[in-house]
Amino acid sequence: MSFFKSRGGDMALVRLVYVSRATKLFQPSSIKSLLATARRNNQNHQVTGLLCFNQHCFLQCLEGPRDKVNETFHRILSDPRHSHVEIVHFEYIEKREYVQWNMGYLQDNASIRALIQKHSQQEVFNPYELSVTATLGILRDVRDDIYHAMVDASS
């Protein structure tokens, strides 16, 4: 694949990772509703990804066709439940890392806290203070943890 073909056109696959803060309009108890809507929309738009949330901050990876990821991200930007939205990482990709999920999810728990400490030496999940390397490492490890839990549950 040539450089220009891999980056041109709406069908080019991209990965976008962002962080944001939940505003007072977002009630943590509504995370299931938010996930259901995200999964439905993402499936319709061929977007996959992963969401980490700790009652205050979101860390999310979106993958898919560039135009669809862009549309999804613009919806998030205009959503009043998000503030201080920052793109942490963006890249063109050949294949998805989160292909199994329209939106995988891991809440703040002992498992994610252990991953945060492994990658960043932080005690508390604050995605704004993570390096890109730590952020991507956490997301990949979360993906692997969820996958292994799904395999174990089906055994």
ROGU-99850 format. One record per atom (N, C-alpha, C): x negated, y, z. Coordinates in steps of 0.02 Angstrom, whole numbers, plus 50000, padded with zeros to 5 digits. Layout:
<rs>
XYZ/...
</rs>
This chain:
<rs>
499574994150000/500005000050000/499555006250000/499705010849956/499285016749952/499465021650008/499005026150022/499105031250073/499755035050061/499865037249999/500445041449984/501085037449986/501085031349962/501685027349965/501885025750036/501395024450079/501565022650148/501835028550187/501705034550165/501945040450200/502485044250163/502635042150104/503125045750064/503805042450066/504315046250053/504985043550048/505315042350115/505965041750113/506355040950173/506305033950203/506075029050163/506035022250188/505385020850225/504925025650227/504315024750265/504495023550337/504185018450368/504315017050438/503875021350482/504175023850536/503805028050583/503945025750654/503495027750698/503585026750770/503525033550803/504015035450842/504015041850878/504115040250952/503675042850994/503735042051066/503815049051097/504325049751138/504435056251170/504585055251244/504505060651281/504715060951351/505205066751359/505635066151408/506095071551424/506305070951497/506585076351522/506855076451590/507625076151585/507915072351630/508645072151634/508885078651666/509385081751636/509675087751665/510215085751716/510485090751749/511015089451798/511645086551765/511695087451699/512275084751663/512235077151656/511645074351665/511565067151659/511625063951728/512085059351734/512165055551795/511825048851785/511335047151827/510985040751819/511455034751815/512035035251846/512515029751843/512805028751773/512705033651729/512965033051661/512455030051612/511915027251637/511395024551593/511675018851550/512115014751577/512405009251538/512805011951478/513175017251490/513555020351436/513095023351383/512565026651406/512075029651360/511745024151318/511565018651350/511245013051314/511725009951263/512355009051282/512835006151235/512915010451173/512965016951184/513025021651127/512385021551085/511805021851118/511165021751082/511095015351041/511265009751070/511195003351035/511645003050973/512255005450980/512725005550924/512465010150868/512275016250887/512015021050838/511375018550806/510925015850846/510285013550820/510375007750772/510835003250788/510954997650743/511215000250676/511675005050677/511945007950616/511415011550574/510885014050608/510375017950573/509715014250566/509705007750581/509095003650575/508525006250618/508695008950677/508205011450724/508135006450781/507525004850799/507385000450855/506965004350906/506895001550966/506485005151014/506565002651085/506315006751130/506285004951200/506355011251242/506725010751297/506835016351341/506625014551412/506235018851444/506075018351515/506375024551549/506685023551606/507025029051641/506945028051716/506795033451752/506685032951824/507135037651865/507725039051841/508205043551874/508065050951860/507465052451837/507285059451823/507005060551753/506615055751728/506275056551664/506415050651618/506425052151554/506485047051502/505805046451467/505625040451449/505075039051404/505375034351353/505365036451290/505705032451239/505285031951176/505305025951147/504995024651083/505555023251033/505525026550975/505995025450921/505595023150860/505835018050826/505525015650765/506055014750711/505845015950649/506305014750594/506135019150535/506595019350486/506485023750428/506405030950452/505935034450422/505765041250444/506375045750450/506815045650400/507395050050402/507865048350459/507945041850474/508405039750528/508105041250597/507455040250605/507135041950668/507185049450679/507075053250625/507125060550629/507835062750650/508345059750620/509035061450638/509165059750712/508935053850732/509035051750802/508695056550850/508085058350834/507715062950878/508055069750881/508315072150825/508665078650826/509295078350868/509645072550868/510225071850912/510015072350985/509445069251001/509195069551070/509005076651089/508675080151043/508485087151055/509085091551070/509635090151037/510235094451048/510685091851103/510505086251134/510905083351187/510775087251252/511275090351282/511165094351343/510965090251404/510965083651399/510735079451455/509975078851457/509635081251404/508905080951400/508625088051402/508075088951438/507705095251437/506955093751433/506565098751418/505835098051415/505635092051371/505945091551313/505795086051267/505125087251234/504675082351238/504015082851207/503855076551169/503615077351107/503365071651069/502675069951097/502595063751116/501965061451144/501535058151090/501875054851043/501525051050992/501965050350930/501655050650872/502005049550809/501525046250761/501765041050726/501335037850676/501765034350624/501475033650565/501765029450513/501545022350528/502005017550519/501855010650537/502015005950479/501685000450478/501814995250428/502364990450453/502374989450520/502884984950549/503084987550617/503664985550639/503934987750703/503634983550760/503574986650818/503374983050878/503974981150921/504534984450910/505134983450951/505704980950907/505554976550860/506024974350809/506624970750839/506554967850898/507094963850927/507644968050960/507524974450971/508004978351009/508214984650973/508884985750972/509124992350951/508954997351005/508894995051067/508634999251120/508514994851181/507894992551188/507694988951248/507684993851306/507754991351366/507784995951424/507454992751485/507064996751519/506794994751584/506865000551631/507214999451686/507295004751736/506695004851783/506655010051820/506115010851869/506195005451923/505715000951926/505714995751976/504994993751990/504904988652030/504224986552049/503814984651987/504134981651938/503784979451878/503504985351839/503914990451828/503654996251790/503155000151831/503245000451897/502755003951938/502075000551935/502074993851932/501434990151926/501104991651859/501514992051806/501234993651740/500955000851738/501305005351771/501065012351773/500395012651808/500335009251864/499705009251900/499155005851860/499325000551824/498834996951783/498545001551729/498975005551698/498765009651641/498545016751659/498755019251717/498625026351731/498365027851801/498395023051846/498205024151916/498695028751952/499275030351922/499775034451955/500205030252001/500435033252054/500885029952101/501615030552078/501775036052045/502455037652026/502495038351950/503055036151922/503165036551850/503285043851831/502795047051802/502855053851775/502575053651705/502995052451655/502745051551587/502395057751559/502515063551588/502185069651565/501435069651581/501235065651629/500525065451650/500145059651620/500465055551580/500135049651550/499755051551487/499195048351477/498835049051413/499225045251360/499075046551297/499395042851242/499235035451249/498615033851263/498415026851270/498805023451326/498875026751383/499255023951439/499995023151420/500275028151387/500975027951367/501105022051322/500695021251270/500795015751223/500675009051257/500185008651302/500065002551339/500645000551382/500935005351417/501515004051459/502095001451417/502235004851361/502795002851318/502694995751292/502094994051271/501954987351245/502024982151301/501774983751360/501834978951415/502564978151437/502954983551436/503664983051452/504004978651400/503844979751336/504124975551283/503974968251297/503344966651313/503154959751326/503504956951387/503564960851440/503914958551501/504644956951486/504984961251448/505684960051431/505744953851388/505294953151340/505304947351295/505214940951336/504724940751381/504604934751421/505194933251466/505504938351494/506104937351536/506674934351494/506744936651432/507274933951388/507134926651372/506504925051357/506324918051342/506434913651402/506224916051461/506314912151522/507054911051537/507464916151525/508184915651539/508524910651492/508264909951431/508574905451383/508314898351389/507814897351431/507524890551439/507914886451487/
</rs>
